[in-house]
């Protein structure tokens, strides 16, 4: 925290202003109920209930209470607002101290920072947050779109908005830059609230649909940033999950070619009621290669997704890595996936078959066209480029998968492959998603399971719709 007479005088003026409006804030909130309902809706999408949450510049505690945290701590410099919060939200803890100084409240799942428009030293605030972060902590910041500056000032003059002592009208690029300087990495941005007033039907259409469209989203009133502490490299143990059904001819090749990864590598073959001797072949490999940690998992024989989830439940290592048993994605490239997750470059690593030239028999023409179409669709829906949603090779830490696992059923549609449950869950959990190009080769044994293109295309369209409703237009 930088001490300077000018900065200290500004801090004092802002604190005194916030003290003077403490008793008025709840009335302002009620008078702008629609705006706050939309803001809290957005924050709840990012911050799940029962998370541990610290709210920096918490005001009277209204927003923190609405987030329903398991452990909630609000920090504010205004003595009067903290006193109000303590009297009205006794199940939460409120601390009166400088927001530019770290406290002793411990670590949190989420740290919410609001009212950045009148924070004197934003970098100092962000620097102090590291004392409350783990590698999984997400820092959530929202601020006004600079284009709204004239309207916000007008609203203050007309008593439609609480007046602020000063306005740091920072752009999104400014905030992203300050986050980087404070050793945080931006992983997610969201634009919300194009029309802050309630008019039945019209407000819904404008804020839930039009505000999410290209071009129109540029004018949204609120910008929300989600960032994480910049990661450091770690060594992990790895569970390689090989879901298989009638893949006996590929089992030995997989065992021989899967490299040692991290501090320890276990290989789990999830047999999905094979009839060609696949489980017997796995048992043979267990006996022949005792130095390798090979396990046979009896999967339920319902679909690939249930096969993978069963293997995930049996996995004992830090990192979960999926490798399809057809070996069309070559096992020799798995170290790239391990490197990406071990160095923190990503938290969900998604293989992409759409970069390098494919073997001419690797994927049928219409499958290629379909994959390219869905790549564009899902990139728009998810808000970042994703080139291949159905590549079987995906990697996630087991601790992060537990967050994704809690979202099963949230999408309202059954994902028979499991790829979309993982991708959508990673996005909803604010994980850093990274595409990693892989080489895609011809299957040498057995038959492809992706045989009914029309049915599969229909399922993917339904997954598009589910993501559109649950993520883009939520």
C-alpha positions in Angstrom: 0.0 0.0 0.0 1.5 3.3 -1.1 1.3 6.1 1.4 1.1 9.6 0.0 -0.7 12.7 1.2 -2.7 13.1 -1.9 -3.7 9.5 -2.1 -4.5 9.4 1.6 -6.7 12.5 1.3 -8.6 10.7 -1.5 -9.0 7.6 0.6 -10.4 9.7 3.4 -12.9 11.5 1.2 -14.2 8.2 -0.3 -14.5 6.6 3.1 -16.4 9.6 4.5 -18.7 9.6 1.4 -19.4 5.9 1.9 -20.1 6.4 5.6 -22.6 9.1 4.7 -24.7 6.9 2.4 -24.6 3.7 4.4 -28.2 4.0 5.5 -29.4 4.9 2.0 -27.8 2.0 0.2 -30.5 -0.6 0.8 -33.1 1.9 -0.5 -31.0 2.5 -3.7 -30.8 -1.2 -4.2 -34.5 -1.7 -3.8 -35.2 1.2 -6.3 -32.9 -0.6 -8.8 -34.0 -4.1 -8.1 -34.0 -5.3 -11.7 -30.4 -4.1 -12.2 -29.2 -5.9 -9.1 -31.1 -9.1 -9.9 -29.3 -9.3 -13.3 -25.9 -8.6 -11.7 -26.4 -11.2 -9.0 -27.7 -13.7 -11.6 -24.4 -13.3 -13.5 -22.3 -13.6 -10.4 -24.2 -16.7 -9.3 -23.4 -18.3 -12.7 -19.7 -17.8 -11.9 -19.7 -18.4 -8.1 -21.6 -21.5 -7.0 -23.6 -21.5 -3.8 -21.7 -22.9 -0.8 -18.4 -21.6 -2.0 -16.1 -19.7 0.3 -16.2 -16.1 -0.8 -14.4 -12.9 0.1 -16.0 -9.7 -1.1 -13.6 -6.8 -1.3 -15.5 -3.4 -1.2 -18.6 -5.3 0.1 -20.6 -2.2 1.0 -23.5 -3.2 3.2 -23.1 -6.9 2.5 -26.2 -7.3 0.2 -24.4 -8.9 -2.7 -22.3 -11.2 -0.5 -25.5 -12.4 1.2 -27.2 -13.2 -2.1 -24.3 -15.4 -3.2 -25.1 -17.8 -0.2 -21.5 -18.7 0.6 -20.5 -21.4 3.0 -17.9 -19.0 4.4 -18.4 -15.4 3.6 -16.1 -12.5 4.5 -16.8 -8.9 3.5 -14.1 -6.2 3.6 -14.7 -2.5 3.4 -13.1 0.7 4.5 -16.4 2.3 5.5 -17.1 1.9 9.2 -20.8 2.7 8.8 -21.4 0.2 6.0 -19.5 -2.6 7.8 -21.6 -1.8 10.9 -24.8 -2.1 8.8 -23.7 -5.4 7.3 -22.8 -6.9 10.7 -26.3 -6.0 12.1 -28.2 -7.4 9.1 -26.2 -10.4 8.0 -25.1 -12.1 11.3 -24.1 -15.4 9.6 -21.4 -13.6 7.6 -18.2 -11.9 8.8 -17.4 -8.3 8.0 -14.1 -6.6 8.5 -13.4 -2.9 8.6 -9.9 -2.3 7.1 -8.2 -0.9 4.1 -8.9 -2.9 1.0 -5.3 -2.4 -0.1 -4.0 -4.6 2.8 -4.1 -8.3 3.3 -5.9 -9.6 6.4 -5.9 -12.9 8.3 -9.1 -14.4 7.0 -7.4 -17.4 5.2 -7.9 -18.6 1.7 -11.1 -18.6 -0.4 -12.6 -20.3 -3.5 -13.6 -16.9 -4.9 -12.6 -13.3 -4.3 -15.1 -10.8 -5.6 -13.9 -7.2 -6.1 -16.5 -4.5 -6.9 -16.7 -0.7 -7.2 -13.3 -0.5 -8.9 -14.3 2.8 -10.2 -13.4 4.5 -6.9 -10.6 2.3 -5.7 -7.5 4.5 -5.3 -4.8 1.9 -6.1 -6.2 -1.1 -8.0 -2.8 -2.8 -8.3 -2.3 -2.6 -4.5 -5.6 -4.2 -3.9 -4.9 -7.0 -6.4 -1.4 -7.6 -4.9 -2.9 -8.0 -1.5 -5.3 -10.7 -2.7 -2.5 -13.3 -3.1 -2.5 -13.8 0.6 -6.0 -15.3 0.3 -5.4 -17.4 -2.8 -4.7 -21.0 -3.6 -3.9 -22.2 -7.1 -7.7 -22.9 -7.5 -8.9 -19.5 -6.3 -10.8 -17.4 -8.8 -10.8 -13.6 -8.6 -14.0 -12.1 -10.0 -14.1 -8.3 -10.8 -16.8 -6.3 -12.4 -16.7 -2.8 -13.6 -18.7 -0.3 -15.8 -18.2 -0.2 -19.6 -16.4 3.1 -20.3 -19.0 3.8 -23.1 -21.6 4.2 -20.3 -19.7 7.0 -18.6 -22.1 9.8 -19.6 -25.2 7.8 -18.7 -23.8 6.8 -15.4 -23.0 10.4 -14.5 -26.5 11.4 -15.5 -28.0 8.7 -13.4 -26.0 10.0 -10.4 -27.3 13.5 -11.0 -30.9 12.3 -11.3 -30.5 10.2 -8.0 -31.0 7.0 -10.0 -27.6 5.7 -8.9 -25.5 6.1 -5.8 -22.9 8.9 -6.5 -19.2 7.9 -6.4 -16.4 10.3 -5.2 -14.3 9.6 -8.3 -14.4 7.5 -11.4 -11.5 5.2 -12.6 -13.0 4.8 -16.0 -10.7 1.9 -17.0 -11.2 -0.1 -20.1 -11.2 -3.9 -20.1 -7.7 -3.9 -21.6 -6.5 -1.7 -18.7 -8.0 -4.1 -16.1 -6.5 -7.1 -17.9 -3.1 -5.4 -17.9 -3.3 -4.5 -14.2 -4.2 -8.1 -13.4 -1.2 -9.3 -15.3 1.1 -6.9 -13.5 -0.2 -8.3 -10.2 0.5 -11.9 -11.3 -3.0 -12.9 -12.2 -4.1 -14.4 -15.5 -7.5 -13.6 -17.1 -9.3 -16.7 -18.1 -12.9 -15.5 -18.7 -14.7 -12.3 -19.6 -18.4 -11.7 -19.7 -20.5 -8.7 -20.8 -23.9 -8.3 -19.3 -26.8 -5.9 -18.8 -27.5 -3.9 -22.0 -30.8 -2.4 -20.6 -30.8 -1.9 -16.7 -34.6 -1.4 -16.4 -37.4 -3.8 -16.1 -40.0 -3.9 -18.9 -41.7 -7.2 -19.2 -40.5 -9.3 -22.2 -38.5 -6.5 -23.7 -35.9 -6.5 -20.9 -35.6 -10.3 -21.2 -35.1 -10.1 -25.0 -32.5 -7.3 -24.7 -30.5 -8.6 -21.8 -30.7 -12.4 -22.3 -30.5 -12.6 -26.1 -29.5 -9.3 -27.9 -26.8 -8.5 -25.3 -25.1 -11.8 -26.0 -24.9 -11.3 -29.8 -21.7 -10.1 -31.6 -21.5 -6.3 -31.9 -24.3 -5.6 -29.4 -22.3 -7.2 -26.6 -19.8 -4.4 -27.0 -22.3 -2.0 -25.5 -23.2 -4.0 -22.4 -23.1 -2.0 -19.2 -21.1 -4.4 -17.0 -17.9 -6.2 -17.8 -17.0 -9.2 -15.6 -13.5 -10.6 -15.4 -12.5 -14.0 -13.9 -8.8 -14.4 -13.2 -6.6 -16.9 -11.5 -3.2 -16.6 -9.8 -0.4 -17.2 -12.3 0.5 -20.9 -11.9 3.8 -22.5 -11.1 5.0 -25.8 -12.5 4.3 -29.0 -10.4 4.9 -32.7 -10.8 1.8 -34.9 -10.8 1.0 -38.6 -11.0 -1.2 -39.6 -14.0 -4.0 -42.0 -14.6 -4.4 -42.8 -18.3 -8.0 -43.8 -18.9 -8.5 -46.1 -21.9 -12.2 -46.7 -22.5 -12.6 -49.8 -24.7 -15.3 -52.0 -26.3 -14.1 -54.8 -28.6 -10.5 -53.5 -28.9 -8.5 -56.6 -28.1 -6.2 -56.0 -31.0 -5.1 -52.6 -29.7 -4.5 -53.4 -26.0 -0.9 -54.6 -26.2 0.0 -51.8 -28.5 -1.5 -49.3 -26.0 0.5 -50.8 -23.1 3.7 -50.7 -25.0 3.3 -47.1 -26.4 1.8 -45.2 -23.4 4.9 -43.4 -22.0 5.8 -42.8 -18.4 4.2 -39.6 -17.3 5.0 -37.5 -14.2 5.9 -39.1 -10.9 3.8 -42.2 -11.5 1.6 -43.6 -14.3 -1.3 -46.0 -14.0 -3.2 -47.3 -17.0 -6.9 -48.1 -16.5 -8.6 -50.1 -19.2 -12.4 -49.6 -18.9 -13.9 -52.6 -20.6 -17.5 -51.8 -21.7 -18.8 -55.5 -22.0 -16.6 -56.5 -24.9 -17.2 -59.8 -26.7 -13.9 -60.1 -28.5 -11.6 -61.1 -25.6 -10.6 -57.5 -24.6 -10.7 -58.1 -20.8 -8.7 -61.3 -21.2 -6.1 -59.4 -23.2 -5.9 -56.7 -20.5 -5.3 -59.4 -17.8 -2.6 -60.9 -20.0 -0.9 -57.5 -20.1 -1.1 -57.1 -16.3 0.7 -60.5 -15.9 3.3 -59.8 -18.7 4.2 -56.2 -17.5 4.1 -56.3 -13.7 6.4 -53.2 -13.6 3.5 -51.2 -15.2 0.6 -50.2 -13.0 -2.2 -51.7 -15.2 -5.8 -52.1 -14.0 -8.9 -53.6 -15.6 -12.2 -51.8 -14.8 -15.5 -53.4 -15.4 -17.6 -50.7 -16.9 -21.4 -50.8 -17.1 -21.8 -51.2 -20.9 -24.2 -48.2 -21.3 -22.2 -45.7 -23.3 -18.7 -44.3 -23.5 -19.4 -41.5 -21.0 -20.4 -43.9 -18.3 -17.3 -46.0 -19.1 -15.1 -42.9 -18.6 -16.9 -41.8 -15.4 -16.5 -45.3 -13.9 -12.7 -45.3 -14.7 -12.4 -41.7 -13.2 -14.0 -43.0 -10.0 -11.4 -45.8 -9.8 -8.4 -43.6 -10.7 -5.9 -42.9 -7.9 -3.6 -40.3 -9.5 -3.6 -36.5 -9.6 -4.3 -36.1 -13.3 -6.9 -37.8 -15.4 -6.0 -38.4 -19.0 -8.3 -40.0 -21.6 -6.8 -42.0 -24.5 -9.3 -43.8 -26.9 -8.4 -47.4 -27.4 -8.4 -47.1 -31.2 -5.1 -45.3 -30.8 -6.0 -42.9 -33.7 -4.6 -40.2 -31.4 -1.1 -41.5 -31.0 0.0 -42.2 -27.3 3.5 -40.7 -28.1 1.9 -37.3 -27.9 0.6 -37.7 -24.3 3.7 -36.0 -22.8 2.5 -32.7 -24.5 -0.7 -33.0 -22.5 1.1 -33.7 -19.3 3.5 -30.7 -19.9 0.6 -28.4 -20.5 -1.2 -29.3 -17.3 1.9 -29.7 -15.1 3.2 -26.2 -16.1 -0.2 -24.6 -15.5 -0.6 -23.5 -19.1 -4.1 -25.0 -18.9 -6.4 -26.7 -16.4 -8.5 -28.6 -19.1 -6.4 -29.7 -22.1 -8.5 -30.5 -25.1 -7.0 -32.5 -28.0 -7.7 -31.0 -31.5 -7.5 -33.2 -34.6 -8.3 -30.3 -36.9 -4.9 -28.7 -37.2 -2.5 -31.2 -38.7 -3.3 -33.1 -41.9 -5.1 -36.4 -41.2 -4.4 -39.8 -42.5 -6.7 -40.2 -45.5 -8.7 -43.0 -43.8 -8.8 -41.4 -40.3 -12.0 -39.4 -40.6 -14.8 -39.5 -43.2 -15.4 -36.4 -45.3 -18.9 -35.6 -43.8 -17.5 -36.1 -40.3 -14.8 -33.5 -41.1 -17.5 -31.0 -42.3 -19.6 -31.7 -39.3 -16.7 -31.2 -36.9 -15.8 -27.8 -38.5 -19.4 -26.6 -38.3 -19.7 -27.6 -34.6 -16.3 -26.0 -33.9 -17.7 -22.6 -35.1 -21.0 -23.1 -33.2 -19.4 -24.1 -29.9 -16.7 -21.4 -30.2 -19.4 -18.8 -30.3 -21.4 -20.3 -27.5 -18.5 -20.8 -25.1 -16.9 -17.5 -25.9 -13.5 -18.8 -26.9 -12.1 -20.8 -29.9 -12.4 -24.5 -29.6 -11.6 -26.4 -32.7 -12.5 -30.0 -32.0 -15.1 -31.0 -29.4 -15.1 -34.8 -30.0 -11.4 -35.6 -29.9 -11.1 -38.4 -27.3 -8.0 -37.2 -25.7 -8.8 -34.8 -22.9 -6.9 -34.1 -19.6 -8.0 -32.6 -16.3 -6.7 -32.7 -12.7 -8.8 -35.0 -10.5 -9.5 -32.1 -8.1 -10.9 -30.0 -10.9 -13.0 -32.9 -12.2 -14.8 -33.0 -8.9 -16.1 -29.5 -9.7 -17.2 -30.7 -13.1 -18.7 -33.9 -11.7 -21.1 -31.8 -9.5 -22.6 -30.4 -12.7 -23.8 -33.7 -14.2 -27.4 -33.3 -15.2 -27.2 -29.5 -15.2 -27.3 -29.4 -19.0 -30.7 -31.1 -19.3 -29.5 -33.7 -21.9 -27.7 -37.0 -21.8 -24.2 -36.8 -23.3 -23.4 -40.4 -24.5 -19.8 -39.5 -25.2 -18.9 -37.5 -22.2 -16.9 -34.9 -24.2 -19.5 -32.1 -23.8 -20.1 -32.8 -20.0 -16.3 -32.2 -19.6 -16.0 -29.2 -21.9 -19.2 -27.4 -20.6 -18.3 -28.3 -17.0 -14.8 -26.9 -17.4 -16.2 -23.7 -18.8 -18.9 -23.4 -16.1 -16.2 -24.0 -13.4 -14.0 -21.3 -14.9 -11.1 -23.6 -15.7 -8.4 -22.5 -18.1 -9.3 -24.4 -21.3 -6.5 -25.0 -23.9 -6.6 -26.7 -27.3 -3.6 -28.9 -28.1 -3.1 -30.0 -31.7 -2.7 -33.8 -32.2 -2.0 -36.0 -35.2 -4.9 -38.2 -36.2 -4.2 -41.5 -37.8 -6.0 -44.5 -39.3 -7.6 -47.1 -37.0 -5.6 -50.4 -37.4 -7.9 -52.8 -35.5 -11.7 -53.0 -34.9 -14.5 -50.7 -36.1 -15.3 -47.1 -35.4 -18.2 -46.6 -32.9 -19.2 -43.3 -34.6 -21.4 -45.0 -37.3 -24.7 -43.2 -37.3 -23.8 -39.8 -38.6 -27.4 -38.4 -38.7 -28.2 -39.5 -35.1 -24.9 -38.3 -33.8 -25.3 -34.9 -35.6 -28.8 -34.6 -34.0 -27.3 -35.3 -30.6 -24.6 -32.6 -31.2 -27.2 -30.1 -32.2 -29.1 -30.8 -29.0 -25.9 -30.2 -27.1 -25.5 -26.9 -28.9 -28.9 -25.9 -27.8 -28.3 -27.0 -24.2 -25.0 -24.9 -24.1 -26.8 -21.9 -25.7 -29.4 -21.9 -23.0 -27.3 -22.8 -20.1 -24.1 -20.9 -20.9 -24.7 -18.2 -23.6 -28.2 -17.1 -22.8 -28.4 -18.1 -19.1 
